[in-house]
């Protein structure tokens, strides 16, 4: 699922500027570290850029900071999730605080979801 050059450039910039929770999770996902699964970071699909994406499981993992608690952002996230799900991509959302406070639980959840697909 290709994307236009502007989305691709934005994804490239986002890879260089990951948030601390994204960087922490990436250290656990990169290099097939979780169950041998290959994850990509800041992967573009259509007009969206996914925080992490596992193509073999068609699984997106999103890290949500405080901005995702606003009504506008929650509505946008719902529309985005529906769009991805209609394309067969499951979406997992984790609060940034969960990655900080319960990384093992987050990784177990990702592993279980990928295994179920």
Short mmCIF file of the C-alpha atoms (twelve columns), coordinates in Angstrom:
data_MODEL
# 
_entry.id   MODEL 
# 
loop_
_atom_site.group_PDB 
_atom_site.id 
_atom_site.type_symbol 
_atom_site.label_atom_id 
_atom_site.label_alt_id 
_atom_site.label_comp_id 
_atom_site.label_asym_id 
_atom_site.label_seq_id 
_atom_site.Cartn_x 
_atom_site.Cartn_y 
_atom_site.Cartn_z 
_atom_site.pdbx_PDB_model_num 
ATOM 1   C CA . UNK A 1   0.000   0.000   0.000  1 
ATOM 2   C CA . UNK A 2   2.021   2.911   -1.274 1 
ATOM 3   C CA . UNK A 3   1.784   6.472   -0.180 1 
ATOM 4   C CA . UNK A 4   2.514   9.835   -1.697 1 
ATOM 5   C CA . UNK A 5   5.938   11.484  -1.312 1 
ATOM 6   C CA . UNK A 6   4.723   13.979  1.313  1 
ATOM 7   C CA . UNK A 7   3.477   11.192  3.611  1 
ATOM 8   C CA . UNK A 8   6.710   9.259   3.062  1 
ATOM 9   C CA . UNK A 9   8.835   12.312  3.953  1 
ATOM 10  C CA . UNK A 10  6.743   12.930  7.062  1 
ATOM 11  C CA . UNK A 11  7.182   9.298   8.149  1 
ATOM 12  C CA . UNK A 12  10.940  9.609   7.665  1 
ATOM 13  C CA . UNK A 13  11.015  12.707  9.893  1 
ATOM 14  C CA . UNK A 14  8.890   10.944  12.511 1 
ATOM 15  C CA . UNK A 15  11.344  8.009   12.614 1 
ATOM 16  C CA . UNK A 16  14.073  10.465  13.571 1 
ATOM 17  C CA . UNK A 17  11.944  12.105  16.277 1 
ATOM 18  C CA . UNK A 18  10.279  9.267   18.127 1 
ATOM 19  C CA . UNK A 19  8.849   10.019  21.544 1 
ATOM 20  C CA . UNK A 20  10.569  8.349   24.522 1 
ATOM 21  C CA . UNK A 21  7.759   5.740   24.870 1 
ATOM 22  C CA . UNK A 22  7.931   4.984   21.136 1 
ATOM 23  C CA . UNK A 23  11.721  4.624   21.329 1 
ATOM 24  C CA . UNK A 24  11.437  2.325   24.344 1 
ATOM 25  C CA . UNK A 25  8.907   0.079   22.607 1 
ATOM 26  C CA . UNK A 26  10.933  0.110   19.375 1 
ATOM 27  C CA . UNK A 27  13.974  -1.246  21.207 1 
ATOM 28  C CA . UNK A 28  11.838  -4.282  22.090 1 
ATOM 29  C CA . UNK A 29  10.299  -4.759  18.646 1 
ATOM 30  C CA . UNK A 30  13.155  -4.124  16.220 1 
ATOM 31  C CA . UNK A 31  15.273  -6.864  14.741 1 
ATOM 32  C CA . UNK A 32  12.568  -9.538  15.029 1 
ATOM 33  C CA . UNK A 33  13.023  -9.391  18.826 1 
ATOM 34  C CA . UNK A 34  9.401   -10.160 19.685 1 
ATOM 35  C CA . UNK A 35  8.508   -13.726 18.671 1 
ATOM 36  C CA . UNK A 36  10.519  -13.370 15.471 1 
ATOM 37  C CA . UNK A 37  8.027   -10.841 14.108 1 
ATOM 38  C CA . UNK A 38  9.214   -8.074  11.815 1 
ATOM 39  C CA . UNK A 39  7.924   -4.653  12.806 1 
ATOM 40  C CA . UNK A 40  8.377   -1.424  10.898 1 
ATOM 41  C CA . UNK A 41  8.295   1.928   12.654 1 
ATOM 42  C CA . UNK A 42  6.448   4.970   11.365 1 
ATOM 43  C CA . UNK A 43  5.107   2.952   8.451  1 
ATOM 44  C CA . UNK A 44  2.775   4.713   6.019  1 
ATOM 45  C CA . UNK A 45  -0.410  3.092   4.773  1 
ATOM 46  C CA . UNK A 46  -2.632  5.292   2.664  1 
ATOM 47  C CA . UNK A 47  -2.754  8.723   4.262  1 
ATOM 48  C CA . UNK A 48  -1.879  7.367   7.703  1 
ATOM 49  C CA . UNK A 49  1.432   6.772   9.422  1 
ATOM 50  C CA . UNK A 50  1.375   3.882   11.872 1 
ATOM 51  C CA . UNK A 51  3.688   3.988   14.883 1 
ATOM 52  C CA . UNK A 52  4.564   0.307   14.409 1 
ATOM 53  C CA . UNK A 53  3.362   -2.200  11.837 1 
ATOM 54  C CA . UNK A 54  3.795   -5.954  11.465 1 
ATOM 55  C CA . UNK A 55  2.872   -6.893  7.901  1 
ATOM 56  C CA . UNK A 56  2.791   -10.659 8.481  1 
ATOM 57  C CA . UNK A 57  0.151   -10.246 11.208 1 
ATOM 58  C CA . UNK A 58  -1.474  -7.172  9.623  1 
ATOM 59  C CA . UNK A 59  -1.150  -5.559  13.037 1 
ATOM 60  C CA . UNK A 60  -0.674  -1.874  13.857 1 
ATOM 61  C CA . UNK A 61  0.548   -0.804  17.287 1 
ATOM 62  C CA . UNK A 62  -0.118  2.782   18.289 1 
ATOM 63  C CA . UNK A 63  1.410   4.644   21.231 1 
ATOM 64  C CA . UNK A 64  -1.005  7.255   22.548 1 
ATOM 65  C CA . UNK A 65  0.190   10.221  24.556 1 
ATOM 66  C CA . UNK A 66  -2.004  12.708  26.391 1 
ATOM 67  C CA . UNK A 67  -3.143  14.418  23.167 1 
ATOM 68  C CA . UNK A 68  -5.128  11.280  22.316 1 
ATOM 69  C CA . UNK A 69  -7.460  12.009  25.242 1 
ATOM 70  C CA . UNK A 70  -9.077  15.027  23.606 1 
ATOM 71  C CA . UNK A 71  -12.528 14.461  22.061 1 
ATOM 72  C CA . UNK A 72  -11.326 15.604  18.636 1 
ATOM 73  C CA . UNK A 73  -8.341  13.275  18.636 1 
ATOM 74  C CA . UNK A 74  -10.424 10.373  19.947 1 
ATOM 75  C CA . UNK A 75  -12.875 10.865  17.055 1 
ATOM 76  C CA . UNK A 76  -9.976  11.013  14.572 1 
ATOM 77  C CA . UNK A 77  -8.458  7.851   16.072 1 
ATOM 78  C CA . UNK A 78  -11.810 6.022   15.734 1 
ATOM 79  C CA . UNK A 79  -12.109 7.005   12.050 1 
ATOM 80  C CA . UNK A 80  -8.524  5.946   11.428 1 
ATOM 81  C CA . UNK A 81  -9.030  2.589   13.154 1 
ATOM 82  C CA . UNK A 82  -12.173 1.896   11.121 1 
ATOM 83  C CA . UNK A 83  -10.321 2.763   7.901  1 
ATOM 84  C CA . UNK A 84  -7.467  0.395   8.801  1 
ATOM 85  C CA . UNK A 85  -9.802  -2.400  9.924  1 
ATOM 86  C CA . UNK A 86  -11.679 -2.276  6.604  1 
ATOM 87  C CA . UNK A 87  -8.321  -3.105  5.049  1 
ATOM 88  C CA . UNK A 88  -7.810  -6.086  7.353  1 
ATOM 89  C CA . UNK A 89  -5.387  -4.360  9.727  1 
ATOM 90  C CA . UNK A 90  -5.970  -4.803  13.447 1 
ATOM 91  C CA . UNK A 91  -5.061  -1.843  15.635 1 
ATOM 92  C CA . UNK A 92  -3.718  -2.028  19.184 1 
ATOM 93  C CA . UNK A 93  -3.505  1.184   21.178 1 
ATOM 94  C CA . UNK A 94  -1.335  1.603   24.253 1 
ATOM 95  C CA . UNK A 95  -1.057  4.649   26.440 1 
ATOM 96  C CA . UNK A 96  2.463   6.025   26.699 1 
ATOM 97  C CA . UNK A 97  2.215   5.532   30.463 1 
ATOM 98  C CA . UNK A 98  1.546   1.808   29.974 1 
ATOM 99  C CA . UNK A 99  4.810   1.490   28.072 1 
ATOM 100 C CA . UNK A 100 6.592   3.271   30.885 1 
ATOM 101 C CA . UNK A 101 4.915   1.382   33.747 1 
ATOM 102 C CA . UNK A 102 4.081   -2.035  32.269 1 
ATOM 103 C CA . UNK A 103 6.277   -2.742  29.268 1 
ATOM 104 C CA . UNK A 104 6.173   -6.504  29.834 1 
ATOM 105 C CA . UNK A 105 2.372   -6.430  29.792 1 
ATOM 106 C CA . UNK A 106 2.346   -4.355  26.601 1 
ATOM 107 C CA . UNK A 107 4.727   -6.787  24.903 1 
ATOM 108 C CA . UNK A 108 2.616   -9.748  26.038 1 
ATOM 109 C CA . UNK A 109 -0.472  -8.079  24.563 1 
ATOM 110 C CA . UNK A 110 1.244   -7.424  21.249 1 
ATOM 111 C CA . UNK A 111 2.544   -10.986 21.150 1 
ATOM 112 C CA . UNK A 112 -0.908  -12.433 21.871 1 
ATOM 113 C CA . UNK A 113 -2.609  -10.253 19.261 1 
ATOM 114 C CA . UNK A 114 -0.035  -11.117 16.594 1 
ATOM 115 C CA . UNK A 115 -0.300  -14.808 17.449 1 
ATOM 116 C CA . UNK A 116 -4.072  -14.692 17.087 1 
ATOM 117 C CA . UNK A 117 -3.774  -13.331 13.545 1 
# 
